[in-house]
Structures are given as structure tokens and as C-alpha cells.
């Protein structure tokens, strides 16, 4: 079981370019979460998706950011026209379910570190 | 609005002693609390959780205590080992919010030789 796979691990973009971060959840997990960690900050929730559905995007900036989790393939976090303030580590996590008994334990990937020049 | 607060950015503890990491929360609707550990350049890994209907959960060297009336929880690690040096995140979720997990800012634990 390969766990949650994120790529690229490191991405460098110039201001105004687009960044695409990919996440393949653990086998058997149908729920994907994206978090952002700014320097010296904690993990900030961005978006929660199930296959083909955005469940909660309350943490996503209103402009330039979008996320999808298609029926086939990985989840994608897309940042258009990047700015220096987008430089951060972006973590993807997956879980098997929500709403059932027991804690919703997330399994995290190793993260994608975005640097905007 | 920070719903999960870890007020100590860092903590240093002698190897073999007890490490106590604290966490406060504001949302009384949280029904599960979790602790994650993170090493540099890696993703967070799950350590231990506790339901809001319990006041203690133990797993080996790790014990989490929950005080609902004070909206406070703590993670005890005993005895502390060098490999415990990491950033520890407190997290919480509410089933009526689609189990979205809210994280604190983390506490960096240094285990001193």
C-alpha cells in the first residue's frame, strides 16, 4: 500500500504562472482533503472532496484557487497566476469515510512545496 | 478565528522525563480530538485520538486527557525519547461539519539528551 502520493514534491514557479499539485489517495479511500502550511504556521484547511464532488471549500481563497477530484485519476489543486504569498507546503490527506462512528483519521501525503519567485 | 489553539510554540524536555503538550479549543460541537506528529519534510502522521465522551485514552507511551468543561486536552509522552522530537499538532472534528478536521498551529518538542 503506497499511502497517499503527492507530486511534485517541489515546484518552483514565477509570479503569474500556474501551479498544479496532484494527489492520489490511499487505496480504498474516497475522501480527499487539502491543507496549506505557511512558514511558522499550522495546517489550514482548504477543501474537502469526494469523487466528482466538492463537499466543503470554505478554506479556499475565492480567486485563483480550484480543486477537483475526478472519477478517474488523482485529485488536483490548481493555483492560477501565482503570487509570492502562495509559497507554502500543500498537504493532501485521504480518509475512508465520514459520518460514521469513530474519529475520522486522515492519512497525509508528504506534501508539495511550492516556491514562487 | 482560531478554534483549536496550541499556545506553546515549543517545548524542551529531558530524555526519559514526561512531555506534556497542551491544546485548547473553543467549539463545544467538536466530538473527536486527534494528535498528529510531524517530522521535517514529511507529512503529519496520526498518533492518538479521543472521543468527547471519554476523558482519557492511552496507547503505549502516549496518553491523551480531555477536560470538556475547560475545553482543554493534553498529550502526555512518557518516557520521552529522542525520536519524539517533532512538531505535534492538536486537531478536532465535528460530525455535523462533515468531519472537517481543524488543526492547531503545532508545538515543536525538543527532547534533550
HADDOCK unambig.tbl for C-alpha pairs under 7 A between the chains (distance, minus, plus):
assign (segid A and resid 41 and name CA) (segid B and resid 105 and name CA) 5.58 0.50 0.50
assign (segid A and resid 42 and name CA) (segid B and resid 103 and name CA) 6.80 0.50 0.50
assign (segid A and resid 42 and name CA) (segid B and resid 104 and name CA) 5.91 0.50 0.50
assign (segid A and resid 42 and name CA) (segid B and resid 105 and name CA) 3.62 0.50 0.50
assign (segid A and resid 42 and name CA) (segid B and resid 106 and name CA) 5.93 0.50 0.50
assign (segid A and resid 43 and name CA) (segid B and resid 103 and name CA) 5.85 0.50 0.50
assign (segid A and resid 43 and name CA) (segid B and resid 105 and name CA) 6.72 0.50 0.50
assign (segid A and resid 44 and name CA) (segid B and resid 103 and name CA) 6.93 0.50 0.50
assign (segid A and resid 45 and name CA) (segid B and resid 102 and name CA) 6.81 0.50 0.50
assign (segid A and resid 98 and name CA) (segid B and resid 98 and name CA) 6.49 0.50 0.50
assign (segid A and resid 98 and name CA) (segid B and resid 99 and name CA) 5.95 0.50 0.50
assign (segid A and resid 99 and name CA) (segid B and resid 95 and name CA) 5.77 0.50 0.50
assign (segid A and resid 99 and name CA) (segid B and resid 98 and name CA) 6.57 0.50 0.50
assign (segid A and resid 99 and name CA) (segid B and resid 99 and name CA) 6.69 0.50 0.50
assign (segid A and resid 103 and name CA) (segid B and resid 32 and name CA) 5.78 0.50 0.50
assign (segid A and resid 103 and name CA) (segid B and resid 49 and name CA) 6.98 0.50 0.50
assign (segid A and resid 104 and name CA) (segid B and resid 99 and name CA) 6.45 0.50 0.50
assign (segid A and resid 107 and name CA) (segid B and resid 45 and name CA) 6.87 0.50 0.50
assign (segid A and resid 108 and name CA) (segid B and resid 43 and name CA) 5.51 0.50 0.50
assign (segid A and resid 108 and name CA) (segid B and resid 44 and name CA) 6.04 0.50 0.50
assign (segid A and resid 108 and name CA) (segid B and resid 45 and name CA) 6.76 0.50 0.50
assign (segid A and resid 109 and name CA) (segid B and resid 43 and name CA) 5.38 0.50 0.50
assign (segid A and resid 110 and name CA) (segid B and resid 41 and name CA) 6.96 0.50 0.50
assign (segid A and resid 110 and name CA) (segid B and resid 42 and name CA) 4.64 0.50 0.50
assign (segid A and resid 110 and name CA) (segid B and resid 43 and name CA) 4.15 0.50 0.50
assign (segid A and resid 111 and name CA) (segid B and resid 42 and name CA) 6.89 0.50 0.50
assign (segid A and resid 111 and name CA) (segid B and resid 43 and name CA) 5.99 0.50 0.50
